[in-house]
Amino acid sequence: MEGRLEQAAALGQKDKGPAFISLINEIISRSDQSTVARDIPTLVGFVVNQESVGLVVGRQVLSELVRIVGDGTISDPEVRKRVVQETIETTQPKIVSYEEQVSNLRFQLADIYENEEEWSDAARVLMGIQLDSNQRSLPDGEKMRVYVRIVRLLLEEEDSVQAESYFNRAQLLVHSTTDKETLLQFKLCQARISDYSRKFLEAASRYHELSFVADIDEEERRHMLMAAVTAAVLAPAGPNRSRVLASLYRDERTTELPTYNILSKMFLDHILRPAEIKEFEGTLKPHQLAKIAISSNDRVATSTNDEEIDTPSDPPISTRTAPATVLDRAVMEHNLLASSKIYHNISFRGLGALLDLTPGAAENMARKMIEQGRLRGTIDQVDKLIWFEGNHEEDDAQGKAGGLGEVEEAEDTGAPFTKRWDAQIRITAANVESIVQHLTERGLVRVPVQA
């Protein structure tokens, strides 16, 4: 092999390139493919490192090798992978001179790894491509395509932290492309990163939006719709989640999903039972079952009201001091809101039995939701009661989650006209009574004295 390479290098400058390329074709066409992965890197090393060959010839030879490998001339996939890997390693020290050729080889190697579902290896190969350099600069649209591909591969490996870093780079270039496929992949990555970051409301909205895009395969759209339902169920309970749940509940396609039962129960403010939660838990991904830690402040708060005297009629006290997972927290907050639709008040102990928490932990959860505006009510720590505010019948008619009062976006939700008419009469009568009382206090109206 060395002798053939020396002969080719001794030829005139115009003949060197064709001679080396002819030798590449000869090596690849051998019946014994096991020698290809050995001899091609040897040839590349000779062409790249021998000064007698020259930079122009070296680029010509490497460009032709990239084309030949890309055309699938090497039939054995394992041999093809080794050829690309070793060619990149051999050329890497001379990356400044052969940047374009090495970048193309990296794209090919990433394709190979992706076909083998080696997501992290594929992402790492793409990260090694110099997208901004003095020798070669890619258009912004092409850079964004590479960044989005890296994000997608990292998310397949569930490396959401590094994926978010590359997503932020892609976000800066989103205006630079009009390619539909790239933009759709970008939006999908955006939804998935929100999902991994536990921004479930945002993720649900983005998944639901993508589920309507006709350019996406029907099975993929169904998968995104199911992801939207899952994210909505895991989102923090409150009026914002209620709006997302309403949008999904009204989507006729959700009735065919295995998660429709829990979606309907959450939308209708029904209390969820352990068997239903267990069934839904089986559909979740690992990051959606992540453990959540309890802070030291919450630990103190949960133990404040747990010393109570048992009576035979009292429900048993749970030993759990906080939700263990994201799903636990979502279900407990939902059941707390659902109980506000059923009861005017509830004891700490009774709420703890409903949520499977200690009384102090149940009070702490209610307190947080009231502070955050996701639940309307008051806490009586003397009598150990939580009072829920608002007219429950009206709240149900108007679709106001957790009795949160006037939620402007949810005013007109198709409530029966008779109920709305009755509500207007009550409001008008109350206003008239207030005016009459005000006039009477000023002595402008005399109340007749009955005999």
C-alpha positions as CSV (number, residue, x, y, z in Angstrom):
1,M,0.0,0.0,0.0
2,E,2.8,2.4,0.9
3,G,4.5,1.8,-2.5
4,R,1.3,2.7,-4.4
5,L,0.9,5.9,-2.4
6,E,4.5,6.9,-3.0
7,Q,4.1,6.3,-6.8
8,A,0.9,8.5,-6.8
9,A,2.7,11.3,-4.9
10,A,5.6,11.2,-7.4
11,L,3.3,12.1,-10.3
12,G,2.8,15.6,-11.7
13,Q,0.5,18.0,-9.8
14,K,-2.4,17.5,-12.3
15,D,-2.2,13.7,-12.1
16,K,-1.9,13.3,-8.3
17,G,-5.6,13.8,-7.6
18,P,-7.0,11.3,-10.1
19,A,-4.4,8.8,-9.0
20,F,-5.4,8.9,-5.4
21,I,-9.1,8.9,-6.3
22,S,-8.5,5.9,-8.5
23,L,-6.8,4.1,-5.6
24,I,-9.8,4.9,-3.3
25,N,-12.2,3.4,-5.8
26,E,-10.0,0.3,-6.1
27,I,-9.9,-0.2,-2.3
28,I,-13.6,0.2,-1.9
29,S,-14.4,-2.2,-4.7
30,R,-12.5,-5.1,-3.1
31,S,-14.5,-8.2,-2.3
32,D,-12.9,-8.4,1.1
33,Q,-14.4,-5.4,2.8
34,S,-12.5,-6.0,6.0
35,T,-9.4,-4.2,4.5
36,V,-11.3,-1.1,3.5
37,A,-11.5,0.3,7.1
38,R,-7.7,-0.2,7.4
39,D,-6.5,1.1,4.0
40,I,-8.8,4.2,3.5
41,P,-7.6,5.9,6.7
42,T,-4.0,5.1,5.7
43,L,-4.5,6.8,2.4
44,V,-6.2,9.8,4.0
45,G,-3.3,10.1,6.5
46,F,-0.8,10.1,3.7
47,V,-2.6,12.6,1.6
48,V,-3.2,15.0,4.5
49,N,0.2,14.8,6.1
50,Q,2.6,14.6,3.2
51,E,3.8,18.0,2.0
52,S,4.6,16.6,-1.4
53,V,0.9,16.0,-2.0
54,G,-0.3,19.6,-1.4
55,L,-3.4,21.2,0.0
56,V,-5.3,21.5,-3.3
57,V,-4.9,17.8,-4.1
58,G,-5.7,16.9,-0.5
59,R,-9.0,18.8,-0.6
60,Q,-9.8,17.3,-3.9
61,V,-9.2,13.7,-2.7
62,L,-11.1,14.2,0.6
63,S,-14.1,15.8,-1.2
64,E,-14.3,12.8,-3.5
65,L,-14.1,10.4,-0.6
66,V,-16.9,12.3,1.2
67,R,-19.1,11.9,-2.0
68,I,-18.3,8.2,-2.4
69,V,-19.1,7.4,1.2
70,G,-22.2,9.5,1.1
71,D,-23.5,7.7,-2.0
72,G,-23.5,4.4,-0.1
73,T,-20.8,2.8,-2.2
74,I,-19.6,1.0,0.9
75,S,-22.3,-1.6,1.4
76,D,-21.3,-2.9,4.9
77,P,-22.7,-0.3,7.4
78,E,-20.2,-1.2,10.1
79,V,-17.3,-0.8,7.7
80,R,-18.8,2.5,6.5
81,K,-19.0,3.8,10.1
82,R,-15.4,2.8,10.8
83,V,-14.2,4.5,7.6
84,V,-15.9,7.8,8.6
85,Q,-14.8,7.6,12.2
86,E,-11.2,7.0,11.4
87,T,-11.1,9.5,8.6
88,I,-12.4,12.2,11.0
89,E,-9.8,11.3,13.6
90,T,-7.0,11.3,11.0
91,T,-8.0,14.7,9.6
92,Q,-8.9,16.4,12.8
93,P,-5.3,17.8,13.5
94,K,-5.6,19.5,10.1
95,I,-9.1,20.8,10.6
96,V,-8.2,24.3,9.6
97,S,-7.3,23.1,6.1
98,Y,-10.0,20.6,5.7
99,E,-12.9,22.1,7.6
100,E,-15.6,21.7,5.0
101,Q,-14.7,18.0,4.3
102,V,-14.6,17.1,8.0
103,S,-17.9,18.8,8.6
104,N,-19.6,16.8,5.9
105,L,-18.1,13.6,7.3
106,R,-19.5,14.6,10.7
107,F,-23.0,15.0,9.3
108,Q,-22.7,11.5,7.7
109,L,-21.5,10.0,11.0
110,A,-24.4,11.6,12.9
111,D,-26.8,10.1,10.4
112,I,-25.2,6.7,11.0
113,Y,-25.5,7.0,14.8
114,E,-29.1,8.3,14.5
115,N,-30.1,5.3,12.5
116,E,-28.6,3.1,15.2
117,E,-30.5,5.2,17.8
118,E,-27.2,6.2,19.5
119,W,-28.7,9.6,20.2
120,S,-26.0,11.1,22.5
121,D,-23.2,10.0,20.1
122,A,-25.0,11.6,17.2
123,A,-25.5,14.8,19.2
124,R,-21.8,14.9,20.3
125,V,-20.6,14.5,16.7
126,L,-22.8,17.4,15.5
127,M,-21.5,19.6,18.5
128,G,-18.0,19.1,17.1
129,I,-18.9,21.0,13.8
130,Q,-17.5,24.5,13.7
131,L,-20.5,26.5,12.6
132,D,-18.8,29.9,13.0
133,S,-15.2,30.1,11.8
134,N,-12.9,32.3,9.7
135,Q,-12.5,29.6,7.1
136,R,-16.2,28.7,6.6
137,S,-19.4,30.2,7.8
138,L,-22.8,28.6,7.4
139,P,-26.0,30.7,6.7
140,D,-28.1,31.3,9.8
141,G,-30.9,29.0,8.5
142,E,-28.4,26.1,8.2
143,K,-27.0,26.8,11.7
144,M,-30.5,26.8,13.1
145,R,-31.2,23.5,11.4
146,V,-28.1,22.0,13.1
147,Y,-29.0,23.4,16.5
148,V,-32.6,22.0,16.3
149,R,-31.2,18.6,15.3
150,I,-28.9,18.6,18.3
151,V,-31.7,19.6,20.6
152,R,-33.9,16.8,19.2
153,L,-31.2,14.2,19.7
154,L,-30.4,15.4,23.3
155,L,-34.1,15.2,24.2
156,E,-34.2,11.6,22.9
157,E,-31.5,10.9,25.5
158,E,-33.5,13.0,28.1
159,D,-30.6,15.4,28.5
160,S,-32.9,18.4,28.9
161,V,-30.3,20.7,30.5
162,Q,-27.9,20.7,27.6
163,A,-30.8,20.6,25.1
164,E,-32.1,23.8,26.5
165,S,-28.7,25.4,26.0
166,Y,-28.7,24.6,22.3
167,F,-32.4,25.5,22.0
168,N,-31.6,29.0,23.2
169,R,-29.1,29.3,20.4
170,A,-31.7,28.1,17.8
171,Q,-34.2,30.6,19.2
172,L,-32.0,33.5,18.3
173,L,-32.0,32.3,14.7
174,V,-35.6,31.3,14.3
175,H,-36.4,34.4,12.2
176,S,-33.7,33.4,9.6
177,T,-35.6,30.4,8.1
178,T,-38.9,29.7,6.4
179,D,-38.4,26.0,6.1
180,K,-41.6,24.3,7.4
181,E,-39.9,21.2,8.6
182,T,-37.3,23.0,10.6
183,L,-39.9,25.3,12.2
184,L,-42.1,22.4,13.1
185,Q,-39.2,20.6,14.7
186,F,-38.3,23.8,16.6
187,K,-41.9,24.1,17.9
188,L,-41.9,20.5,19.0
189,C,-38.6,20.9,20.8
190,Q,-40.0,24.0,22.5
191,A,-43.0,22.0,23.8
192,R,-40.8,19.1,24.9
193,I,-38.3,21.4,26.8
194,S,-41.3,23.0,28.5
195,D,-42.4,19.5,29.5
196,Y,-39.0,18.5,30.8
197,S,-38.7,21.9,32.7
198,R,-42.1,21.1,34.4
199,K,-43.8,24.1,32.7
200,F,-46.7,21.9,32.0
201,L,-49.3,24.5,31.1
202,E,-47.0,25.9,28.4
203,A,-46.2,22.5,27.2
204,A,-49.8,21.4,27.0
205,S,-50.7,24.5,24.9
206,R,-47.9,24.0,22.5
207,Y,-48.6,20.2,22.1
208,H,-52.2,20.9,21.5
209,E,-51.4,23.6,18.9
210,L,-49.1,21.2,17.0
211,S,-51.7,18.4,17.1
212,F,-53.8,20.5,14.5
213,V,-50.9,20.9,12.0
214,A,-51.9,19.0,8.8
215,D,-48.3,18.7,7.7
216,I,-47.6,16.3,10.6
217,D,-48.4,12.6,10.3
218,E,-51.7,11.6,11.8
219,E,-50.2,9.2,14.3
220,E,-47.7,11.8,15.4
221,R,-50.6,14.3,15.8
222,R,-52.4,11.8,18.0
223,H,-49.2,11.4,20.1
224,M,-49.0,15.1,20.6
225,L,-52.6,15.4,21.6
226,M,-52.0,12.7,24.2
227,A,-48.9,14.6,25.4
228,A,-51.0,17.7,25.7
229,V,-53.5,15.9,27.9
230,T,-50.8,14.5,30.1
231,A,-49.1,17.9,30.5
232,A,-52.4,19.5,31.4
233,V,-53.2,16.9,34.1
234,L,-49.8,17.5,35.6
235,A,-50.1,21.3,35.6
236,P,-50.7,23.3,38.8
237,A,-54.4,23.4,39.6
238,G,-56.1,26.7,39.1
239,P,-58.0,28.8,36.5
240,N,-55.2,28.7,33.9
241,R,-55.2,24.9,33.9
242,S,-59.0,24.9,33.8
243,R,-58.9,26.8,30.6
244,V,-56.5,24.4,29.0
245,L,-58.5,21.4,30.3
246,A,-61.6,23.0,28.8
247,S,-59.9,23.4,25.4
248,L,-58.8,19.7,25.4
249,Y,-62.1,18.4,26.7
250,R,-64.0,20.1,23.9
251,D,-61.6,18.6,21.3
252,E,-63.6,15.6,19.9
253,R,-60.3,13.7,19.3
254,T,-59.6,13.3,23.0
255,T,-62.5,10.9,23.5
256,E,-60.4,8.2,21.7
257,L,-57.4,8.6,24.0
258,P,-56.7,6.2,26.9
259,T,-56.3,9.3,29.2
260,Y,-59.8,10.7,28.4
261,N,-61.2,9.4,31.7
262,I,-58.8,11.4,33.9
263,L,-59.2,14.4,31.6
264,S,-62.9,14.5,31.9
265,K,-62.9,14.0,35.7
266,M,-60.4,16.9,36.1
267,F,-62.4,19.1,33.8
268,L,-65.7,18.3,35.6
269,D,-64.0,18.8,39.1
270,H,-64.6,15.2,40.2
271,I,-62.4,13.8,43.0
272,L,-59.8,11.3,41.6
273,R,-59.5,7.9,43.2
274,P,-56.2,5.9,43.7
275,A,-57.1,3.3,41.1
276,E,-57.6,6.0,38.4
277,I,-54.3,7.7,39.4
278,K,-52.4,4.4,39.2
279,E,-53.7,3.7,35.7
280,F,-52.7,7.2,34.5
281,E,-49.3,6.8,36.2
282,G,-48.5,3.9,33.9
283,T,-48.6,6.3,30.8
284,L,-46.0,8.8,32.2
285,K,-42.4,9.2,31.2
286,P,-39.6,9.1,33.8
287,H,-39.2,12.9,34.0
288,Q,-42.9,13.2,34.7
289,L,-42.5,11.0,37.7
290,A,-39.6,12.9,39.2
291,K,-39.4,13.1,43.0
292,I,-40.0,16.5,44.5
293,A,-38.3,17.6,47.7
294,I,-40.0,19.4,50.6
295,S,-38.4,22.6,51.9
296,S,-37.5,23.2,55.5
297,N,-40.1,25.9,55.8
298,D,-42.8,23.5,54.5
299,R,-41.6,20.8,56.9
300,V,-42.1,23.1,59.9
301,A,-45.5,24.2,58.6
302,T,-46.7,20.7,58.1
303,S,-46.0,19.7,61.6
304,T,-47.6,22.7,63.3
305,N,-51.2,21.4,63.5
306,D,-50.6,17.6,63.6
307,E,-51.0,17.1,67.4
308,E,-54.7,16.4,67.7
309,I,-56.9,14.3,70.1
310,D,-58.5,11.3,68.3
311,T,-62.2,10.6,68.7
312,P,-64.0,7.6,67.3
313,S,-65.7,9.6,64.6
314,D,-62.6,11.2,63.3
315,P,-60.9,9.9,60.1
316,P,-57.5,8.3,60.6
317,I,-54.5,10.6,60.3
318,S,-52.1,9.9,57.4
319,T,-48.4,9.9,58.0
320,R,-47.5,11.6,54.6
321,T,-46.2,15.1,55.0
322,A,-45.9,16.2,51.4
323,P,-46.6,14.9,47.8
324,A,-43.8,12.7,46.7
325,T,-43.9,13.3,42.9
326,V,-45.2,15.8,40.3
327,L,-48.2,13.6,39.7
328,D,-48.9,13.4,43.5
329,R,-48.9,17.2,43.8
330,A,-51.1,17.7,40.7
331,V,-53.7,15.2,42.0
332,M,-53.7,16.5,45.5
333,E,-54.2,20.1,44.3
334,H,-57.0,19.0,42.0
335,N,-58.8,17.1,44.8
336,L,-58.5,20.2,47.0
337,L,-60.1,22.3,44.3
338,A,-62.7,19.7,43.7
339,S,-63.5,19.6,47.5
340,S,-64.1,23.4,47.4
341,K,-66.9,22.7,44.9
342,I,-68.5,20.3,47.3
343,Y,-68.0,21.7,50.8
344,H,-68.5,25.1,52.3
345,N,-65.8,24.3,54.8
346,I,-63.6,21.3,55.8
347,S,-61.4,20.5,58.8
348,F,-57.7,20.2,58.5
349,R,-58.0,16.6,59.5
350,G,-60.8,15.9,57.0
351,L,-58.9,17.5,54.2
352,G,-55.8,15.5,55.2
353,A,-57.8,12.2,55.0
354,L,-59.1,13.2,51.5
355,L,-55.6,14.1,50.3
356,D,-53.7,11.3,52.2
357,L,-51.7,14.0,54.0
358,T,-51.2,14.9,57.7
359,P,-53.6,17.7,58.8
360,G,-50.7,20.2,58.9
361,A,-49.6,19.3,55.4
362,A,-53.1,19.7,54.1
363,E,-53.4,23.1,55.7
364,N,-50.0,24.1,54.2
365,M,-51.1,23.1,50.7
366,A,-54.4,25.0,51.0
367,R,-52.5,28.1,52.3
368,K,-50.1,28.1,49.4
369,M,-52.9,27.8,46.9
370,I,-54.9,30.7,48.5
371,E,-51.7,32.8,48.6
372,Q,-51.1,32.1,44.9
373,G,-54.7,33.0,43.9
374,R,-55.5,29.5,42.8
375,L,-58.1,28.9,45.5
376,R,-60.5,31.3,47.1
377,G,-61.0,30.8,50.8
378,T,-59.9,31.5,54.4
379,I,-58.2,29.5,57.1
380,D,-59.4,29.4,60.7
381,Q,-56.5,28.1,62.7
382,V,-58.4,28.2,66.0
383,D,-61.2,25.9,64.9
384,K,-58.8,24.1,62.4
385,L,-61.2,24.8,59.5
386,I,-60.7,25.9,55.9
387,W,-63.7,27.9,54.6
388,F,-64.3,28.0,50.9
389,E,-65.8,31.2,49.5
390,G,-68.2,31.8,46.7
391,N,-71.6,30.4,45.5
392,H,-70.9,26.9,44.4
393,E,-73.9,26.7,42.1
394,E,-72.9,29.9,40.3
395,D,-69.3,28.9,40.1
396,D,-70.2,25.6,38.4
397,A,-72.5,27.3,35.9
398,Q,-69.8,29.9,35.0
399,G,-66.9,27.4,34.9
400,K,-64.8,29.2,37.5
401,A,-62.2,26.9,38.9
402,G,-62.0,26.6,42.7
403,G,-64.5,29.4,43.3
404,L,-62.0,32.0,42.2
405,G,-64.6,34.7,41.6
406,E,-64.7,36.8,38.5
407,V,-62.4,35.3,35.9
408,E,-63.1,37.5,32.9
409,E,-62.1,35.0,30.2
410,A,-64.5,32.4,31.6
411,E,-67.7,34.5,32.0
412,D,-69.6,33.3,28.9
413,T,-69.3,29.5,29.0
414,G,-72.7,28.5,27.7
415,A,-74.5,28.5,31.1
416,P,-78.3,28.1,30.8
417,F,-80.0,31.4,30.1
418,T,-82.4,31.0,33.0
419,K,-79.5,30.9,35.5
420,R,-77.9,33.9,34.0
421,W,-81.2,35.8,34.0
422,D,-81.8,34.9,37.7
423,A,-78.3,36.1,38.6
424,Q,-79.0,39.4,36.9
425,I,-82.3,39.8,38.8
426,R,-80.5,39.2,42.1
427,I,-77.8,41.7,41.2
428,T,-80.4,44.3,40.2
429,A,-82.5,43.8,43.3
430,A,-79.4,44.1,45.5
431,N,-78.5,47.4,43.8
432,V,-82.0,48.8,44.3
433,E,-82.0,47.8,48.0
434,S,-78.6,49.5,48.4
435,I,-79.8,52.7,46.8
436,V,-83.0,52.8,48.9
437,Q,-81.0,52.2,52.1
438,H,-78.6,55.0,51.2
439,L,-81.4,57.4,50.5
440,T,-83.2,56.4,53.8
441,E,-80.0,57.1,55.8
442,R,-79.9,60.7,54.3
443,G,-83.5,61.2,55.1
444,L,-84.6,61.6,51.5
445,V,-87.0,58.7,51.7
446,R,-89.5,58.0,54.4
447,V,-90.3,54.5,55.3
448,P,-94.1,54.2,55.8
449,V,-95.1,53.1,59.3
450,Q,-97.6,50.2,59.3
451,A,-100.5,50.5,61.7
